[in-house]
Amino acid sequence: MIRVMLADDQALVRGALAAMLALEPDIEVVAQVASGDEVVAAARLHRPDVALIDVQMPGKDGLEATAELRAAVPACRVVICTTFGRPGYFARAMENGAAGFVVKDSPPEHLADTVRRVHAGLRVVDPALAAESLASGVSPLTPRERDVLRQARRGGTVAEIARALHLSGGTVRNHLSSAMGKTGASTRAEAALIADERGWL
């Protein structure tokens, strides 16, 4: 049996994926979690062979959780299973050690086949998405600029962002200015929106 863990913050989606995979004779769902913060602990406890992880979740996002899971439980292979087939997400998922990347509107048999192929040691990615990711290039944002834009996306003031990230207000302004330049945005809200749409956050 292939032991699978599901990480998705939407209970309905998580339940549907679990029910669908339970129909497969060689796949067993051994754990389900609703946030990125729970992924590593659940994997250590249940020892899944494959983890299906959504990108957008509370706490750590799925891409951060993937990197942590690969470091903490290297035997567990990761498939990113998301609504958003964005090139930036795809590139970061691969950088963080994911072995597969599928979108949630894939046919059910494709998801089960992906789990089997990833478990067998293969990489499974959508060719069109991989090509688009190569064409769009890597994110120009530094990790700190991403942190600042994530906070800005929530609508915080410079002072609030500085407190949340333990930075000075001047440093936050510098990172915001740089990120706006790299995204071609005229405001920090627009920069966060553009970066999010491109999968850079």
N, C-alpha and C positions, 0 to 999 in steps of 0.2 A: 504493500500500500504506500502511496505517496502522501505524506503528511503535509497538510497545507494550513497556513495561518492567514486570516483576512484582517486587514487594517483599513477601515473606512469609517468616517464619522457619521454617515447616513445609515441608520439602523435598517431601513427598508432595503437599501441597496445591498448592504452586508448580508442580510437574511436571504435575499434573492440569490446572491452569488453562492452562499452556503448550500441552499436547497438545490441549485443547479449542479454544483459540483458533487453533491451527495448522490446524485443519480449515476455517477461514473463508478464502475466496479473497482477501479484501482486507485481512487482518490478518497481521502478522509480529511475533513476539516477538523483540526484538533484545537484551534483557538481563534477567537474573534476579539478585536480591540477597536476602540472608537477614536483613539488619538495617537499621534506620533510618539508622545511621551511613554506610551505603554508597550511599544513594539519590542524593545530589547528584553524587558523583563518577561514578557509573555513567551518570547522565543527561547529564552533560557529555561523557562519552566516546562514548555511543551515540546521543544526540540523539533520544530517543523522542518521538512526538507525544502519547501518552497513557501515564500511569503508573497501574497498579493497585496500591494500597498498603494493606496490612493495618494495623490499629490497634496491636495488641499485638505488639511485636517487641523484641528486645534492643537495647541502646543507646538511641538516640532512638526514641520511639514514632512510629507512623505519622502522628499529627497534627502533631508537631513537624517531622518530615521533610517533610510537605506544605508547611508554611510556608517552610521553607528551600529546597525545590525551586522553589516559585513565585517566590521572590526571585532564585534563582540561574539558573534556566532558565525564564523566563516563558512561552516558547512551548509548554512541556510542560503539558498539562492533566492534572488528577489526579482519579481515581475512588477513593474509599475503598471497599475490598472486605473486609468483616469478618464474623466470626461474630456479633458483638454489635451488634444494632440498637438502641443506647441513645440516648435523646434528647440526653444531654450530649455524647456522641461526635459525633452529627450536628451539633449547634450549633457545636462547636469546629471540626469539619471545614470547615463553611461559612465560619466566621470566618477560617480559615487558608488559604482560597483554593481548596478542592476544588470541582470542577464536577459531581461525582456522588457518590452514596453508595448502595451496594448491599450486601445481605447474601449470604453464601456459599451459602445454600440456595436462591437464585434459580434459575429454569430456565436452562440453558446459553445458549439463544437470547437471553435477556434480557441477559446479560452482554455478548455480542457486540454487541447492539443498543445497549447503553449506551455501549460504546466508540465506536461509529460516531456516535452523537448528540453525545457530548461532543466528539469530534474535529471535528464540524461546528459547534461553538460553542454548543451548547445545555447547559442544566443538567438533570441527571437525578437526581431524588430520589424516594423512596417517599412518596406523599402522606400516608399514615397516620403515618409517622415524623415528617414535617415538622409535622403537626398536633400530635402528642404533644410534640414539642420546644417548640413555641410555648406549649402549655398548661403545661408544667413550668417554663418560664422559664429564664433563664440561670444559670450556676453562681454561687453567692454567694462562692465561694472566691477569694482573691487568688492571683496566680501564686506568691508565696512560700509561702502556706498549702498550695497544691498540692504544691510541692516537698517541704515538710516531711512531708506525709501520705504521699507516695510513699516517702520514706525510712522512715517509721514502718511502712508496710505490710510492709517487709522485716524488721521485728522489732528494729530497732536501738534502743539506749538513747538518752536525750536527748544524752548526751555524744558518741555515735557520729554521731547526726544532725547535731549542731553541727559536728563535724569535717568531715563529708562536704560540708556546705553552707557552710562557712567563716562560721559564725554563733556567737554566744555561746549558752551553755545557757539563759540567761534569755530570749533572743529566741526560741529554739526553743519553750520552754514557753509563751510568749505566743501564738505562731502555733498551737500545738496546742490551747490553750485556746479560741482564737477559732474554729478549725475545728470543735472539738467542739460549741461553741455553735451554730454555723451548721447542723450536721448533726443536732443533737439527740441526739448520742451521749454516753455516760457514760464511755467510755474512748477513747484514741487509736486503738486497734486497731479499735474499732467505727466510729469516725469515718472511718478509711481504707476500711473495708469499705463503708459507706454511700456515700461519695463515689465509690468505684470502681463500685458497682452503678448509680449514677446517671450514670455516664460523665463525671464531673467531673475524674478524674485522667488 
